[in-house]
Amino acid sequence: MEIITSHTNADFDALASMVAAKKLYPGAKLVFAGSQEKSMRDFFVESTAYTIETERLRNIDVEKITRLIVVDNRNPRRLGKLEGALGRPGVTVHIYDHHPPTEGDIRGEVEVIEEVGATTTLMIELLRKQDIGISPFEATIFALGIYEETGSLTYHSTTERDALAAAYLIGQGANLNVVADFISRDLTPEQAGVLADLMTAAKRYDINGVEIVIAAVATPHFIPDLAALAHQMQTNGGLDALFLVVQSGEKTHVIGRTRIPQVNAGKVLEPLGGGGHLTAASAVARDLTYLEARERLIEILKHHIKPGKIAADIMTSPVKTIASGTPIVEANEDMTRFSVNVLPVLEGRRFLGIITREVVQKALFHGLGKRSVDEFMSTGVSIVGPDMPMGSVEQIMIGERQRFMPVIDRDGVLTGAITRTDLLRSLHEERFSRNGRLSSETEPHQIRNIRNMIEERVPPRVRAALKSVGDMADESGFPVYLVGGIIRDLFLRKANYDVDIVVEGDGITFAGMLIKKMGGRMKTHQKFGTAIVVLPDGLKIDIATARLEYYDSPAALPTVELSSIKKDLYRRDFTINTLAVRLNGSHFGELIDFFGGQRDIKERTLRILHNLSFVEDPTRVFRAIRFEQRFDFVISKHTQNLIKSAVSLKLFDRLTGERIYDELVLMFSELDPLKVLKRMRELDLLKFLHPGLRFSAELERLFISIGETLTWYRLLYLNREAERWFVYFMGLFDRLKDDAVQETLERLAVPPRVGKRIMVSRQHCRDVLFEFYRNDHIAASRVYDLLRPLDIEQVLIMMAKARKEPAKRYISLYLTRLREIKVTLTGDSLKELGLPPGPRYKKILTALLDAKLDGKISTDEDEIEFVKKAVKKL
């Protein structure tokens, strides 16, 4: 027997999902696990819904169930009697649900679980995918499910998919008049009376900085549709979090409605035996009075709601400071070097005041550059402690118009600072959490915690390592972050297992602690505060101390100083690479996005962080091209303008050859270097490699041919890799003369071994192709002799260059057959045949190989016979 069911106290979403499931499982029976909400009971009485065939629960023998199809529910406690079918031998479970996961959820052989506004939406999508038609009556039932569960598409949990499903149902004849009748009914006198009592009894509670409204009453009679009262109360009162506690008889009903991420209604009501999702949930507390249930609810909320933000949560730390007595001119240099507008002035460790760029500039204008910062600093600034609630910080900064707030600990030591940007970002996140969608992978800038994304997309081996790093972060007391391309590629759904960690503290010390705990080995770089940890299973983790970089001159290598995660991210190249994820256990998965990286990933835009970025490091231009082509992004218009400025300033001439060479190797290692080359041409960059280098139709043809050749070779030999970049590198300079190539190699400081290989390859390629071109018929042994001394990259560039068919045929023959041919006989074999050792061995074995290459012999017996004849001739 197959059963379709939902949860006790079924609503329209449960009913609609069950009816839809019946169309997917025609042989199954519809069974309500418990009672139904009053509005749904009215629907059965007042409409033709009585035609829906359902089986009474009391008629179901749980032991005869072979398949249990559960919709709009994963909580086993909400299955009533049918829970007994779970775990029985021979019973399979299929689940269709839209609620977020909770501990103890039912697991099924089939699970379709996605966080949309209504489970009905998922079912409609399945019906459409399987091309199963629906009647206008069914469309009306399905519309009731979606409209009720999403508050007529107004709840924050509503998604685009819900709206699309509703539109489809209207197109299929859903009767919206019926929907309106049952979704928007007037309150009964009893309901209106209870609503008045609830509004009178409502009290506001400040729980860990979050305002919660709880209304608790007792009534002599059962009041249906308490959810409607909760919705009306929340809407009319503009309440972020509301809980109704209503006792009628021996049952106490608890209804939760919330609009803020700090309060997950479903999680809150789980301990009371209820459930639901983030914004709406319900429970029935059978053994508690309404007053006991209210007190129990308050205790649950205290445990559930984490304390609100404090100053330490949003401050920037460490902060660049300046010592008392420092001349104004040096303060100006520091502000420019570190890109800051305010510097706290310290005497030893004691905070004295702040000096601003505006004051410094005016002092310099008046010729006071040699005077001390102490003479012009602001000393009356307000300060806050690390534990001060953000509400108080906000009042001070806005009320006193203070744009820079020093954070001072109890010992009087400056531990950080809060800027206007920090405050605005915190206020924006809070406002967005209240009014925006809470989480959506289709809108990356709205994601606050990506723990689930990590669980889903990161391999178990890497995931386990990240959790161990997070545990160690808690033990050490260091804030620790996952940074770099791995986070960007999580959003892009691309595999990337380069684990880069940034520590706000001592990265090398942290790496040593990690090695002690997990084993493995490490290599350190003291100057930069970095370490490479290799775990016992071979996983490599790069660990760095949070740092900032400044450049003493354009295109110079950076000078490094310790800093905060914010400054560390600011030194990176593009916004898409500035995302960080906190790994500390209590914050695991929290996403840090100071610079709009999620937005640019969504919009597929490559954007530089600041206007002097290319001046400080012109190699970022090459990286921009590489990322643009790899991810199919577009370089933003402003960033392109900055690239043009870098070109006009000829900043690339200041780069060392090694840095350009390293970037070229990476660019030509990309999947399609032709696109990279074309972009370099568009941005007028080729001249910086060599003035005579031009992008021509011939060069484009060669790059296309190289791509086809490498693809052919990869498919032919899946486990034999060729150095792609070297083949393209050879192709880039193919049309240049030898002296120009030599100049370019010297300009790029190409390693001597690679440079020699390139020059030798060019000559070999010319010589071999010349012989292939002038002879239409060459013995296989001669082809082998010509190509055998060359490495595979040299042979592949030759094949890509070859224009005549015979030449291509010779090279293909060598790659597919000739280079694998070996002779069985050895020098020892010749000795056993009675031939004295000597120079003749090499001559005989060479002749033997030639004969085998040319097809004159094939078997071991042929080889022995060939050698015997050769010996007789000698």
Disulfide bonds with the S-S distance in Angstrom:
none
